[in-house]
Amino acid sequence: MSQPITLDDIFALFRESEQQRKEYQQAAEREMNRLREQSDRTDQQIEKTSQEITRLAAQVAQTNKQVGGLTSRWGEFVENLIKPAAARLFQEKGIEVHLTALRVTGQDDQGSIEIDILVENTTEVVAIEVKSHLEVRDVKRFLQTLERFKKAFPKHKNDKLYGAVAGIKIDERVNEYAIQEGLFLIQPAGDSVIIANGKDFKPKIW
């Protein structure tokens, strides 16, 4: 009898596919660099090399497009994993939110912004940024979004705003950086997700 597939198995599959994608792209880039170094030998070789570089570049572009679609689906998977648990997670932290929504958009004078998951009550709101692979640059962009939030969502202008970031794969520096910036960090744990910040963590209020 086969064993049931757990969330840990799914997370492991994502990490493996992400690693394979990186290895393929690195190998293709190394080959393109090698071919460029050979391109000054003869006109015939230059033409052949140019064709090979074009072929490899097209392969890399196609791979990136496919990976982009896969990453988007992973992002949707993480959103749907976090959404049912979001209100409970923050209630356990003393933030009595109860209404949860996916992909909420707002508009300010700089353009539109989108919040992956929004959890709120009548006086508090938590904006959550979700990535399959969470990097420091994602956190930096999200901090800019939080600065714009109350202009983009004027109904929350008097509310307490908290920020949270979540991911399947989380870079090492993200944990420290998110805490430093006053963000909650949500990560997988077993068959669910948890807020990984320590007991002494003091969230920033925007």
SULWO-V299259 format. One record per residue. N is the residue number from 1. RES is the residue in three letters. SS is DSSP state (2 for helix, 1 for strand, 0 for the rest). OMEGA is omega in whole degrees, 0 to 359 (none if undefined). BURIAL is b if it has 16 or more other ideal C-beta (glycine too) atoms within 10 Angstrom, else e. Layout:
N	RES	SS	OMEGA	BURIAL
N	RES	SS	OMEGA	BURIAL
This chain:
1	MET	0	183	e
2	SER	0	179	e
3	GLN	0	178	e
4	PRO	0	178	e
5	ILE	0	181	e
6	THR	0	176	e
7	LEU	2	178	b
8	ASP	2	177	e
9	ASP	2	180	e
10	ILE	2	179	b
11	PHE	2	179	b
12	ALA	2	178	e
13	LEU	2	178	e
14	PHE	2	182	b
15	ARG	2	179	e
16	GLU	2	180	e
17	SER	2	178	e
18	GLU	2	180	b
19	GLN	2	179	e
20	GLN	2	178	e
21	ARG	2	180	b
22	LYS	2	181	e
23	GLU	2	179	e
24	TYR	2	182	e
25	GLN	2	179	e
26	GLN	2	180	e
27	ALA	2	180	e
28	ALA	2	179	e
29	GLU	2	177	e
30	ARG	2	180	e
31	GLU	2	178	e
32	MET	2	179	b
33	ASN	2	179	e
34	ARG	2	181	e
35	LEU	2	178	b
36	ARG	2	180	e
37	GLU	2	180	e
38	GLN	0	192	e
39	SER	0	182	e
40	ASP	0	187	e
41	ARG	0	178	e
42	THR	0	179	e
43	ASP	2	181	e
44	GLN	2	179	e
45	GLN	2	179	e
46	ILE	2	180	e
47	GLU	2	181	e
48	LYS	2	180	e
49	THR	2	180	b
50	SER	2	179	e
51	GLN	2	181	e
52	GLU	2	178	e
53	ILE	2	179	b
54	THR	2	180	e
55	ARG	2	181	e
56	LEU	2	179	b
57	ALA	2	179	e
58	ALA	2	178	e
59	GLN	2	179	e
60	VAL	2	179	b
61	ALA	2	179	e
62	GLN	2	179	e
63	THR	2	179	e
64	ASN	2	178	e
65	LYS	2	180	e
66	GLN	2	179	e
67	VAL	2	178	b
68	GLY	2	177	e
69	GLY	2	178	e
70	LEU	2	180	e
71	THR	2	178	b
72	SER	2	180	e
73	ARG	2	176	e
74	TRP	2	179	b
75	GLY	2	178	b
76	GLU	2	178	e
77	PHE	2	181	b
78	VAL	2	178	b
79	GLU	2	182	b
80	ASN	2	175	e
81	LEU	2	185	b
82	ILE	2	187	b
83	LYS	2	183	b
84	PRO	2	184	e
85	ALA	2	191	e
86	ALA	2	183	b
87	ALA	2	180	b
88	ARG	2	182	e
89	LEU	2	184	b
90	PHE	2	173	b
91	GLN	2	178	e
92	GLU	0	177	e
93	LYS	0	178	e
94	GLY	0	178	e
95	ILE	0	191	b
96	GLU	0	176	e
97	VAL	0	183	b
98	HIS	0	181	e
99	LEU	1	184	e
100	THR	1	179	b
101	ALA	1	178	e
102	LEU	1	171	b
103	ARG	1	180	e
104	VAL	1	182	b
105	THR	1	177	e
106	GLY	1	185	b
107	GLN	1	170	e
108	ASP	1	184	e
109	ASP	0	177	e
110	GLN	0	182	e
111	GLY	1	183	e
112	SER	1	172	e
113	ILE	1	178	b
114	GLU	1	175	e
115	ILE	1	184	b
116	ASP	1	178	b
117	ILE	1	179	b
118	LEU	1	179	b
119	VAL	1	188	b
120	GLU	1	164	b
121	ASN	0	184	b
122	THR	0	183	e
123	THR	0	183	e
124	GLU	1	179	b
125	VAL	1	177	b
126	VAL	1	175	b
127	ALA	1	185	b
128	ILE	1	175	b
129	GLU	1	185	b
130	VAL	1	176	b
131	LYS	1	173	b
132	SER	1	176	b
133	HIS	1	186	b
134	LEU	1	181	b
135	GLU	0	181	b
136	VAL	2	181	e
137	ARG	2	177	e
138	ASP	2	180	b
139	VAL	2	180	b
140	LYS	2	178	e
141	ARG	2	181	e
142	PHE	2	177	b
143	LEU	2	176	b
144	GLN	2	177	e
145	THR	2	179	b
146	LEU	2	178	b
147	GLU	2	180	e
148	ARG	2	192	b
149	PHE	2	188	b
150	LYS	2	173	b
151	LYS	2	181	e
152	ALA	2	180	b
153	PHE	0	187	b
154	PRO	2	179	e
155	LYS	2	180	e
156	HIS	2	188	b
157	LYS	0	180	e
158	ASN	0	182	e
159	ASP	0	169	b
160	LYS	1	181	e
161	LEU	1	175	b
162	TYR	1	178	b
163	GLY	1	178	b
164	ALA	1	176	b
165	VAL	1	184	b
166	ALA	1	177	b
167	GLY	1	173	b
168	ILE	1	176	b
169	LYS	1	184	b
170	ILE	1	179	b
171	ASP	0	185	e
172	GLU	2	185	e
173	ARG	2	183	e
174	VAL	2	183	b
175	ASN	2	182	b
176	GLU	2	183	e
177	TYR	2	180	b
178	ALA	2	179	b
179	ILE	2	179	b
180	GLN	2	182	e
181	GLU	0	176	b
182	GLY	0	181	b
183	LEU	0	169	b
184	PHE	1	179	b
185	LEU	1	181	b
186	ILE	1	181	b
187	GLN	1	181	b
188	PRO	1	175	b
189	ALA	1	182	e
190	GLY	0	181	e
191	ASP	0	181	e
192	SER	1	178	e
193	VAL	1	179	b
194	ILE	1	166	e
195	ILE	1	190	b
196	ALA	0	181	b
197	ASN	0	179	b
198	GLY	0	183	e
199	LYS	0	183	e
200	ASP	0	183	e
201	PHE	0	178	e
202	LYS	0	182	e
203	PRO	0	175	b
204	LYS	0	176	e
205	ILE	0	178	e
206	TRP	0	none	b
